[in-house]
Amino acid sequence: MRERIIQAVLTCLEKDGFAGTTVSRIIEVAGVSRGAPLHHFHSKAAMIAAAAEQLIRQQYIQLGKAIAKLHGSEDRLEELIFGAWKNVFDQPEYIPLMQLLTASQHDQELAAILQRVWTSSYFIVGNAADHYLEATKEDTDVRSMMMLTQWLLRGMAQDLHIVADKALFDRYLKLWCDTLALHLRARAGVTTPPPYPPRWDLPLTDV
């Protein structure tokens, strides 16, 4: 039941936007009784937080799947960045997160929720980056470069609906990959998935 409600929240965010993601609409999409959400969540904000956490987990898993396809690639760093873009950011499932980000500019409670979730997500992706990548220079920090990459991909995702030629994204991604290649390279011989963060089964806000 809890999972059905969370999926309904995500569907509403994607189809109706944040303003249209009302408790009544969530109940309608989930096909549950009016009392069901309050049995699992103490407020709408709690439902939103759970949905955001699930999205972050899904992104982490999708990133791992993209990495699993890199074996034998001649340019694993480029394949990693393009894989992250195509499997995570250039997907309908990313729309709900953008809706939440936009709404949080005018909602302090939502902003506080996303701040906690975002901090956890940077920690998770940072661990994955350390697992798969290494610096080419001593003064390069892998996590910092990947944080910049996340910001770049997120900004590109914001423009998806207004850019007519999707090839434009590929050209600029290639430019970014060429820049990253001056600082990072894929670790050789990595065949395992990224490690789970500590206390993975707990809410990401507690990681």
C-alpha positions as CSV (number, residue, x, y, z in Angstrom):
1,M,0.0,0.0,0.0
2,R,2.8,2.4,0.9
3,E,4.6,1.7,-2.4
4,R,1.4,2.3,-4.3
5,I,0.9,5.7,-2.7
6,I,4.5,6.7,-3.5
7,Q,4.1,5.6,-7.1
8,A,0.9,7.7,-7.3
9,V,2.8,10.7,-6.0
10,L,5.4,10.3,-8.7
11,T,2.7,9.8,-11.4
12,C,1.0,13.0,-10.2
13,L,4.2,15.0,-10.2
14,E,5.0,13.9,-13.7
15,K,1.5,14.4,-15.2
16,D,0.0,17.2,-13.1
17,G,3.0,19.1,-11.7
18,F,3.5,19.9,-8.1
19,A,0.5,22.2,-7.8
20,G,-1.7,19.4,-9.1
21,T,-0.3,16.8,-6.7
22,T,-3.0,17.2,-4.1
23,V,-3.8,14.5,-1.5
24,S,-7.2,14.0,-3.3
25,R,-5.4,13.5,-6.6
26,I,-2.9,11.1,-5.1
27,I,-5.7,9.0,-3.6
28,E,-7.5,8.9,-6.9
29,V,-4.4,7.8,-8.8
30,A,-3.4,5.2,-6.2
31,G,-7.0,3.8,-6.0
32,V,-6.9,3.8,-2.2
33,S,-9.3,4.9,0.5
34,R,-9.1,8.5,1.8
35,G,-7.7,7.2,5.1
36,A,-4.9,5.1,3.6
37,P,-2.3,7.9,3.1
38,L,-2.6,9.0,6.7
39,H,-2.1,5.4,7.8
40,H,1.4,5.4,6.2
41,F,2.3,9.1,6.1
42,H,1.6,11.8,8.7
43,S,1.4,14.6,6.1
44,K,1.6,15.4,2.4
45,A,5.1,16.6,3.0
46,A,6.0,13.1,4.3
47,M,4.7,11.6,1.1
48,I,6.7,14.0,-1.0
49,A,9.8,13.2,1.0
50,A,9.3,9.5,0.5
51,A,8.8,10.0,-3.2
52,A,12.0,12.1,-3.5
53,E,14.0,9.4,-1.6
54,Q,12.7,6.7,-4.0
55,L,13.7,8.8,-7.0
56,I,17.2,9.2,-5.7
57,R,17.5,5.4,-5.1
58,Q,16.2,4.7,-8.6
59,Q,18.8,7.1,-10.1
60,Y,21.5,5.3,-8.2
61,I,20.4,1.9,-9.5
62,Q,20.1,3.2,-13.0
63,L,23.6,4.6,-12.8
64,G,24.8,1.2,-11.7
65,K,23.1,-0.4,-14.7
66,A,24.7,2.1,-17.1
67,I,28.1,1.3,-15.6
68,A,27.5,-2.4,-16.0
69,K,27.4,-1.8,-19.8
70,L,30.9,-0.2,-19.9
71,H,33.0,-3.4,-20.1
72,G,35.0,-3.4,-23.3
73,S,34.4,0.2,-24.1
74,E,37.4,2.1,-25.4
75,D,36.3,5.3,-23.6
76,R,34.6,4.3,-20.3
77,L,34.6,7.9,-18.9
78,E,32.6,9.1,-21.9
79,E,30.3,6.1,-21.8
80,L,29.7,6.8,-18.1
81,I,28.7,10.4,-18.7
82,F,26.5,9.6,-21.7
83,G,25.1,6.6,-19.8
84,A,24.1,8.7,-16.9
85,W,22.5,11.3,-19.2
86,K,20.5,8.8,-21.2
87,N,19.5,6.4,-18.3
88,V,18.9,8.9,-15.6
89,F,18.5,12.6,-16.6
90,D,17.0,12.2,-20.1
91,Q,14.1,10.1,-18.8
92,P,10.4,10.8,-17.9
93,E,11.1,9.6,-14.4
94,Y,13.3,12.7,-13.9
95,I,10.4,15.1,-14.4
96,P,9.0,14.7,-10.9
97,L,12.3,15.7,-9.3
98,M,12.4,18.9,-11.5
99,Q,8.9,19.6,-10.4
100,L,9.9,19.3,-6.7
101,L,13.0,21.5,-7.3
102,T,11.0,24.3,-8.9
103,A,8.3,24.1,-6.2
104,S,10.8,24.2,-3.4
105,Q,11.8,27.8,-4.3
106,H,8.6,29.0,-2.8
107,D,8.0,26.3,-0.1
108,Q,10.4,26.3,2.8
109,E,9.3,22.9,4.2
110,L,9.8,21.3,0.8
111,A,13.1,23.0,0.4
112,A,14.2,21.6,3.8
113,I,13.2,18.1,2.7
114,L,15.0,18.3,-0.6
115,Q,18.1,19.7,1.1
116,R,18.4,16.6,3.3
117,V,17.7,14.3,0.4
118,W,20.1,16.1,-1.9
119,T,22.9,15.9,0.6
120,S,22.4,12.2,0.8
121,S,22.3,11.9,-3.0
122,Y,25.6,13.7,-3.4
123,F,27.1,11.3,-0.8
124,I,25.8,8.3,-2.6
125,V,27.0,9.4,-6.1
126,G,30.3,10.5,-4.6
127,N,30.8,6.9,-3.3
128,A,29.9,5.5,-6.8
129,A,32.4,7.9,-8.5
130,D,35.2,6.9,-6.1
131,H,34.4,3.3,-7.0
132,Y,34.5,3.7,-10.8
133,L,36.8,6.7,-11.4
134,E,40.3,7.9,-10.4
135,A,42.0,11.2,-10.8
136,T,44.8,11.8,-13.4
137,K,46.4,14.5,-11.3
138,E,47.1,14.7,-7.6
139,D,45.2,18.0,-7.1
140,T,42.0,16.7,-8.7
141,D,39.1,15.5,-6.5
142,V,36.9,12.9,-8.1
143,R,33.8,13.8,-6.0
144,S,34.1,17.5,-6.9
145,M,34.2,16.8,-10.6
146,M,31.2,14.5,-10.4
147,M,29.3,17.1,-8.4
148,L,29.9,19.5,-11.3
149,T,28.8,16.9,-13.7
150,Q,25.5,16.3,-11.8
151,W,24.8,20.1,-11.9
152,L,25.5,20.2,-15.6
153,L,23.3,17.2,-16.4
154,R,20.5,18.6,-14.1
155,G,20.6,21.9,-15.9
156,M,20.5,20.2,-19.3
157,A,17.5,18.2,-18.1
158,Q,15.7,21.5,-17.3
159,D,15.9,22.5,-20.9
160,L,14.8,19.2,-22.5
161,H,11.2,20.4,-23.2
162,I,12.3,23.6,-25.0
163,V,15.2,22.3,-27.2
164,A,14.1,21.2,-30.6
165,D,17.3,19.4,-31.7
166,K,18.3,16.8,-29.1
167,A,21.7,16.4,-30.9
168,L,22.6,19.7,-29.3
169,F,22.8,17.9,-25.9
170,D,25.2,15.2,-27.3
171,R,27.5,17.9,-28.7
172,Y,27.9,19.6,-25.4
173,L,28.1,16.4,-23.5
174,K,31.0,15.4,-25.7
175,L,32.7,18.7,-25.0
176,W,32.3,18.1,-21.2
177,C,33.6,14.6,-21.5
178,D,36.7,15.9,-23.3
179,T,37.2,18.4,-20.4
180,L,36.7,15.7,-17.8
181,A,39.2,13.4,-19.5
182,L,41.9,15.9,-18.6
183,H,41.2,15.2,-14.9
184,L,39.5,11.8,-14.6
185,R,39.7,8.3,-16.0
186,A,37.8,5.1,-15.4
187,R,39.4,2.6,-13.0
188,A,40.6,-0.5,-14.8
189,G,39.2,-3.9,-14.0
190,V,36.1,-2.7,-12.1
191,T,33.4,-5.4,-12.6
192,T,31.3,-5.0,-9.4
193,P,28.3,-2.6,-8.9
194,P,28.7,0.5,-6.9
195,P,28.7,-0.1,-3.1
196,Y,25.5,0.5,-1.2
197,P,25.7,3.5,1.1
198,P,25.7,2.8,4.9
199,R,22.2,1.9,6.3
200,W,20.8,1.7,2.7
201,D,17.5,0.3,4.0
202,L,16.8,3.4,6.1
203,P,15.5,6.7,4.7
204,L,18.2,8.5,2.7
205,T,17.7,11.5,5.0
206,D,19.2,9.3,7.7
207,V,22.3,8.1,5.7
